[in-house]
Amino acid sequence: MGNLHRKAADEHDRAAHAHRTAAEHNEKGDEAAESWHAQRAMENADHAYKLAKEARDKSGRLESL
């Protein structure tokens, strides 16, 4: 389960990086690059949410070793 939390955190980090990169391209007026990075940010954030939800759901269960 801890692995799922780490994977979710990694995806959150990727999403944040993509958001920052999209903002930089926006400031430069590069709409194509901004859009591409914003889309990656959304995908990473969505994946992070799903992993975090799965980790949360599993944390309430007792699993045998």
Number of C-alpha atoms within 10 A of each C-alpha: 11 9 10 18 17 15 16 24 17 14 22 20 16 18 24 17 16 23 20 16 18 24 18 15 19 15 11 11 11 13 13 12 17 22 15 14 22 21 16 18 24 15 16 22 22 16 17 24 16 14 20 20 15 15 19 14 11 13 12 8 8 7 7 4 3
